[in-house]
Amino acid sequence: MKPTLLALLAFAAVLPAKAAEAPRPNIILMMADDMGFSCISPYGGEIHTPNLQRLADEGLRFTQFYNNAKCTTTRASLLSGMYPRNSGNSIPQNIATVGEQMRAAGYRTALCGKWHHGSSAPQRPFDRGFDEYYGLMDGCCNFFNPAQPDPDAKGGKTRVFGHNDQLIKEFPPGYYTTDAFTDHAIKTIKRFTGESKPFFLHLAFTCPHYPLHAPPEDIAKYRGKYKAGWDAMRQARYERQKAMGLWDSMPALSGTDSKAYAWDGANQDWEDLRMATYAAMVDRMDQNIGRVLKTLEELHIADNTLILFLSDNGGCTEEPGGRDPTQQPGIVSTYTAVGPSWGWAQNTPFRRYKSWVNEGGISTPFIARWPGHVKAGTKTNQMGHIIDVLPTCLELAGARALAEIHGEKAPPIEGRSLTPVLRGDTRPEPAELCWEWSGNCAVRHGQWKLVWDTAAKPVKWELYDLSTDRTELNDLASAKPELVKELSDSYTRWATATGRKLPGAQKGKKKNAEE
């Protein structure tokens, strides 16, 4: 096996710049926050998401697309085309953001929603290449009133919200972040469309990240629909995936997770309300995506706009403050989450969830729609990763990556353009992909994936053949020790070069990047 990290670092991720033969497309990159792989209808979900279904029906679905299992590290890679460096809590000054790259390529740039990579100069979106910014610079907040401090169990902090270089500390009655992010995105699209340049817009929703907050009319649509429990929901999603032919070869459904508890004996009415509120949050996001689509049509720019949609990690099993059925999900005064059983089931058919690098933590829906350029109603099993998004944007812009940023030499972009896949062609597989978060580690080379799962007993390297075992049920490590050694050495080289953890490293006390 080649020393793939060195190969990646030596490889220029974008094609040589050339004059575009057609108008350069506008690009809208939409992302959900903590949404499970199977929650939306194009991937088997029961939640009402007609606008995302429309994007899938009019575009391309990926079935093997990866994020980084966590909010900060995913954003670091998505916005830079690079693996996260060190903690992954910020994008180093010598690595250009997609805002800086696309602005240099002649695009107008905007970010509406969650940033999570710094709230003071020089690490705000406004400092890092985005002409227009509105949203949350933290990891999560109260959806109805972002100025309301977190509960004591979350440290009691007040979240940082801003517009460009100005902080926002008051929010009007009737405010809801998902709607407000979309309002600002639409306003920005209209303003940019009146100018001579194409635009790049990142619409980064915070839903359905906890706290569970949603308008009551949306919650009402789902109340009672989850009374059969998480196992039943998971089986139904699996059957829908099978019926729609989502997979070329249907993977086996993974077994019960160690964090999940039994439906029998649970407070079933409260559990139904938790999942109903989560579903309402996803539903509301889809409604707002519909508003964006309508705006593009009204402005007559839909045909020259590439829309990309994904989630930043798998479903979330965290329960800040613990499990308390006296707290009513959905309202401004409470701070609840779906918990481990729903959070695990949201990633059907995979194992694990957010913060783990098994397939349930790192697999995301990924949809691309660009009328006349991306063939409608198609899907691909080709592998992709969030580091590939920025070089894709650059290629479509006919631009080279910046050689220098903030007075420093910029390293070569590690991602590779997805443009051939969008056009229906085949591109070579990534030589290697690596992940690490909180001591969970993985490396993928071709069909083989090596995983260090801190929830396993005992904790050791596990080896899976994803060509036949996408849900990671048959550990082949003991049968192929030489391959384990080869892949683990590759992981070590990557982790050393990027400042990520080695397997088995002692967990030190550190601030949770999510909080």
PyMOL commands that set and color helices and strands:
alter all, ss='L'
color gray80, all
select helices_A, chain A and resi 4-10+41-43+50-57+71-78+98-104+125-127+152-154+177-193+216-220+230-244+268-298+302-304+339-345+359-362+386-396+419-422+477-479+481-498
alter helices_A, ss='H'
color red, helices_A
select strands_A, chain A and resi 26-32+60-62+65-66+108-113+132-136+161-163+166-167+199-204+305-311+366-369+378-380+384-385+404-405+408-409+433-437+440-445+448-452+461-465
alter strands_A, ss='S'
color yellow, strands_A
deselect
rebuild
show_as cartoon
